[in-house]
Amino acid sequence: MTQEKLGPPTAPAVAEPPRAWTRSHLLDVDDFAPAELEVVMQTTDAMKEVLGRDVPRVPALRGKTIVTLFYEASTRTRASFELAGKALGADVINISAGGSSVEKGESLIDTVRTLQAVGADVLVMRHWAAGAPYLVARHLQAAVINAGDGAHAHPTQALLDLYTIRNHLGDVRGRRVVIVGDIEHSRVARSNIWSLLAMGAEVIVCGPPTLLPAGLRSQKASRPTVEENGREAMALPPVQVETNLERALEGAEVVMTLRLQKERMQGGLLPSLREYATLYQLNEERMSRAQTGALVMHPGPMNEGIEISPGLASSLQSVIEEQVTNGVAVRMAVLYLIARGTKQ
């Protein structure tokens, strides 16, 4: 597939998205075909070229209004979407649930309909409830991008992780990727599993048994059908499951460790942070079992000294900061594909 050229910053227009892209929303990557993932990867290449210019701006989305609506705290995702929208020439409005009419009892649907009524073309939303973006997409004409919904999905994180891996390893087919930590409650893990498997990677998940979804050992993959209450949002395809970190790391080419959500201890899922760190912390000694030069990844924010050692987090193997940088280009690509691909 030929990479699209965005042209110089003063170009009056850009080419339309490739025909392989037909989506008007980005809710998850669980049903993405490899060709669609390739479109995002190649469009991201073009966006990185834009960001490398002296004036990192193009008028691709001039006249479009992007609204970010976050019901949960965020630094990386929210900032990168804002930077991405502005780099494409769009107007960007940021709204937090705190301080909005949500505090007065306004419903989610009323809130998003209000935002559409005032001119939102694209709604980027994060919500604590799994399935919330699906509900919103059924009620809006505006495009909806899921920036994280409960423990269900975080599609743009998976896309930027895939892009980062490809930058270093090329084709991910057959690559051994290990995801370590709280898989049960991780939207990042779920979306990464779907995208990596779609591109042919070998995925191994590792963590305490109490933090592994019960359905992971099933032999048949099933596409999740997200109910409004999120009850069906946790389906996953079959992957290799390992509870011993040392065994999981054998021959790994990519290791992604997840933030340990400390509140899980309150529910009796972990005895202590110390025990978790003893058994599952990613450190230099354990990484020696992986392939030489294996990539170390983390979606952030990190609890250094718990899920990852400070030395490893800042080592030459770490691509954690690169993940953040790539997040802007990937979200530019997603906004461009979504906004330009919707009906004018």
C-alpha positions in Angstrom: 0.0 0.0 0.0 1.4 3.4 -0.9 2.0 5.8 1.9 0.1 9.0 1.6 1.9 12.3 1.3 0.6 15.2 3.3 2.3 17.9 1.3 3.9 21.1 2.7 2.4 23.1 5.6 0.8 25.5 3.2 -0.9 22.9 1.1 -4.6 23.7 0.6 -5.7 20.1 1.0 -4.5 16.6 1.5 -5.4 13.3 -0.1 -8.4 11.4 1.1 -7.8 8.4 3.4 -7.1 5.1 1.6 -10.1 2.9 0.6 -9.0 0.3 3.2 -10.2 2.8 5.8 -14.0 2.9 6.1 -14.6 3.6 9.8 -16.5 6.6 11.1 -15.6 5.7 14.7 -12.7 4.2 16.6 -14.1 2.2 19.5 -11.6 -0.6 19.7 -9.2 -2.6 17.5 -10.8 -6.0 18.3 -12.2 -6.3 14.8 -9.4 -4.6 12.8 -8.1 -6.4 9.8 -4.3 -6.3 9.1 -4.9 -4.0 6.1 -6.6 -1.5 8.4 -3.8 -1.6 10.9 -1.4 -1.1 8.0 -3.3 2.1 6.9 -2.9 3.5 10.4 0.8 2.6 10.5 1.6 4.2 7.1 -0.5 7.3 7.9 1.5 7.6 11.1 4.7 7.6 9.1 3.4 10.6 7.2 2.4 12.3 10.4 5.8 11.8 11.9 7.3 13.5 8.9 5.0 16.5 9.6 6.1 16.6 13.2 9.7 16.7 12.1 9.3 19.9 10.1 10.4 23.3 11.3 6.7 24.3 11.4 4.9 21.0 12.5 1.5 22.0 11.2 -0.8 21.1 8.2 -4.3 22.4 7.5 -5.6 18.9 7.0 -8.5 19.3 9.5 -9.0 23.1 9.2 -12.6 23.9 10.0 -13.1 20.7 12.1 -13.8 20.9 15.8 -12.4 18.2 18.1 -13.7 17.9 21.6 -12.0 15.8 24.3 -14.4 14.7 27.0 -12.7 12.9 29.9 -14.5 11.4 32.9 -11.2 10.1 34.3 -7.8 11.7 34.9 -5.3 11.6 32.0 -2.0 13.3 31.1 -0.5 11.5 28.1 -3.6 10.6 26.2 -5.3 13.9 26.6 -2.3 16.0 25.9 -1.3 14.0 22.8 -4.8 14.2 21.3 -4.8 18.0 21.9 -1.4 18.4 20.3 -2.4 16.1 17.4 -5.6 18.0 16.7 -3.8 21.4 16.7 -1.0 20.0 14.5 -3.7 19.1 11.9 -5.2 22.6 12.0 -8.4 21.7 13.9 -10.0 23.6 16.7 -9.6 21.6 20.0 -11.8 22.0 23.0 -11.0 20.1 26.3 -13.8 19.3 28.8 -13.5 17.4 32.0 -16.5 15.9 33.8 -15.5 17.8 36.9 -16.6 21.4 36.6 -19.1 20.6 33.8 -22.9 20.1 33.9 -22.2 16.5 34.8 -21.8 17.7 38.3 -25.4 19.1 38.1 -26.7 15.7 37.1 -26.6 15.9 33.3 -26.6 12.5 31.7 -23.9 11.2 29.4 -26.1 11.3 26.4 -27.3 14.8 27.1 -23.8 16.0 27.5 -22.5 14.6 24.2 -25.6 15.8 22.3 -24.9 19.3 23.7 -21.4 19.1 22.4 -22.5 17.9 19.0 -25.1 20.8 18.9 -22.4 23.3 19.5 -20.3 22.0 16.6 -18.2 19.0 17.6 -17.1 17.0 14.6 -15.1 14.5 16.5 -15.6 13.5 20.1 -12.6 11.9 21.9 -13.9 10.4 25.2 -12.6 8.6 28.2 -15.1 7.1 30.6 -14.9 4.9 33.6 -17.7 2.6 32.3 -16.8 -0.1 29.8 -19.0 0.3 26.7 -19.7 4.0 27.2 -18.2 5.1 23.8 -20.3 2.5 22.1 -23.4 3.9 23.6 -22.4 7.4 22.6 -21.7 6.4 19.0 -25.2 5.1 18.6 -26.6 8.5 19.5 -24.3 10.9 17.7 -23.7 11.8 14.1 -20.2 13.1 15.2 -17.3 10.7 15.1 -16.4 9.0 18.4 -12.9 8.0 19.4 -12.5 5.8 22.5 -9.6 7.2 24.6 -10.2 4.4 27.2 -13.4 2.9 28.6 -13.2 1.2 32.0 -11.3 -2.0 31.8 -12.4 -2.7 28.3 -10.3 -1.0 25.6 -7.7 1.7 24.8 -7.3 1.4 21.0 -4.9 4.3 20.4 -2.5 3.0 23.0 -2.5 -0.3 21.2 -1.9 1.4 17.9 1.0 3.5 19.3 2.5 0.4 20.9 2.3 -1.5 17.6 3.9 1.4 15.8 6.7 1.6 18.3 7.4 -2.2 18.1 7.4 -2.0 14.2 9.9 0.9 14.3 12.4 -1.3 16.1 11.6 -4.8 14.9 9.9 -4.4 11.5 7.3 -7.1 10.8 5.8 -8.3 14.1 4.8 -11.6 12.7 6.2 -14.4 14.8 7.7 -12.0 17.4 7.4 -13.1 21.0 5.6 -10.3 23.0 5.1 -10.7 26.8 2.6 -8.6 28.7 3.1 -8.6 32.4 0.9 -7.5 35.3 -2.7 -6.8 36.0 -4.3 -8.3 32.8 -7.7 -8.6 34.4 -8.3 -4.9 34.8 -6.1 -3.5 31.9 -7.8 -2.0 28.9 -4.3 -1.5 27.5 -3.6 -5.2 27.6 -6.9 -6.1 25.9 -6.4 -3.8 23.0 -2.8 -4.8 22.6 -3.6 -8.5 22.5 -6.1 -8.0 19.7 -3.9 -5.8 17.5 -0.7 -7.9 18.1 -2.5 -11.2 17.3 -4.0 -9.6 14.2 -0.5 -8.8 12.9 0.7 -12.3 13.7 2.7 -11.8 16.9 3.0 -14.5 19.5 1.5 -13.1 22.7 2.2 -14.4 26.2 0.4 -12.9 29.3 1.9 -13.2 32.7 0.7 -12.2 36.2 -0.7 -13.5 39.5 -3.6 -15.9 39.0 -5.9 -13.4 40.7 -5.1 -10.8 38.0 -5.6 -13.0 35.0 -9.1 -13.2 33.3 -10.7 -16.6 33.7 -11.5 -16.8 29.9 -7.9 -16.5 28.7 -7.3 -20.3 28.6 -10.2 -20.9 26.3 -9.4 -22.5 23.0 -11.7 -20.4 20.9 -11.6 -16.7 20.3 -14.8 -14.8 20.5 -15.5 -11.2 19.4 -16.8 -9.1 22.3 -20.3 -7.7 22.1 -20.3 -4.7 24.4 -23.5 -4.2 26.3 -24.3 -0.8 27.7 -23.4 -2.1 31.1 -20.1 -3.5 29.9 -20.8 -7.0 31.0 -19.6 -8.6 27.8 -16.7 -6.2 27.3 -14.1 -8.5 28.7 -13.9 -11.2 26.0 -10.4 -11.9 24.8 -8.8 -14.2 22.2 -6.8 -17.2 23.3 -3.2 -16.4 24.3 -0.4 -18.2 26.1 -0.8 -17.8 29.9 2.1 -18.1 32.3 2.2 -17.3 36.0 5.9 -17.6 36.4 7.7 -14.4 35.1 11.1 -16.0 34.5 9.5 -18.7 32.3 7.5 -16.1 30.4 10.5 -14.0 29.6 12.5 -16.8 27.9 13.2 -15.6 24.4 11.0 -12.6 24.6 11.6 -9.8 22.0 9.2 -7.3 23.5 8.2 -7.1 27.2 5.4 -4.7 28.2 4.7 -4.3 31.9 1.5 -2.7 33.1 0.8 -0.3 35.9 -0.2 -2.1 39.1 -3.4 -0.5 40.2 -2.8 -0.3 44.0 -6.5 -0.3 44.7 -6.6 -4.0 43.7 -5.0 -4.8 47.1 -8.0 -3.4 48.8 -10.1 -6.1 47.1 -7.9 -8.9 48.4 -6.4 -9.7 45.0 -2.9 -9.2 46.2 -1.3 -9.7 49.6 1.1 -6.8 49.4 3.1 -4.5 47.0 6.3 -6.1 48.3 5.2 -9.6 47.3 4.1 -8.4 43.9 7.4 -6.7 43.3 9.3 -9.8 44.5 7.5 -12.1 42.0 6.6 -9.9 39.1 8.8 -6.7 39.0 10.5 -6.4 35.7 14.2 -5.7 36.4 17.6 -6.1 34.8 18.2 -9.6 36.1 14.9 -11.0 34.8 15.3 -9.3 31.5 18.5 -11.2 30.9 16.3 -14.2 30.1 14.8 -12.3 27.2 16.5 -11.9 23.9 19.5 -9.5 23.8 18.2 -6.0 23.2 14.5 -6.9 23.8 12.3 -3.9 24.0 11.0 -2.7 27.4 7.6 -1.0 27.2 5.1 0.6 29.7 1.9 2.5 28.9 2.4 4.8 31.9 2.2 6.1 34.4 4.8 4.0 36.0 5.2 2.9 39.6 9.0 2.6 39.6 10.2 0.1 42.1 7.0 -1.9 41.9 6.2 -3.2 38.4 9.5 -2.0 36.9 12.9 -1.2 38.4 14.1 2.4 38.0 17.3 1.2 36.2 15.4 -0.8 33.6 12.9 2.0 33.0 15.7 4.4 32.0 17.9 1.8 30.3 18.8 1.6 26.6 16.3 -1.2 26.1 13.5 1.1 27.3 11.3 2.7 24.6 8.8 4.1 27.2 9.5 7.8 26.2 9.4 6.9 22.6 5.9 5.4 23.1 4.8 8.8 24.4 6.3 10.6 21.5 4.8 8.2 19.0 1.4 8.8 20.6 1.1 12.2 19.1 1.8 10.9 15.5 -0.6 8.0 15.9 -3.4 10.1 17.2 -2.8 12.6 14.4 -3.2 9.6 12.0 -6.4 8.5 13.8 -8.0 11.9 13.8 -7.1 12.4 10.2 -8.5 9.1 9.0 -11.7 9.5 11.1 -12.4 13.1 10.4 -11.5 13.0 6.7 -13.3 9.6 6.3 -16.6 10.8 7.6 -19.3 12.3 5.4 -18.8 15.9 4.8 
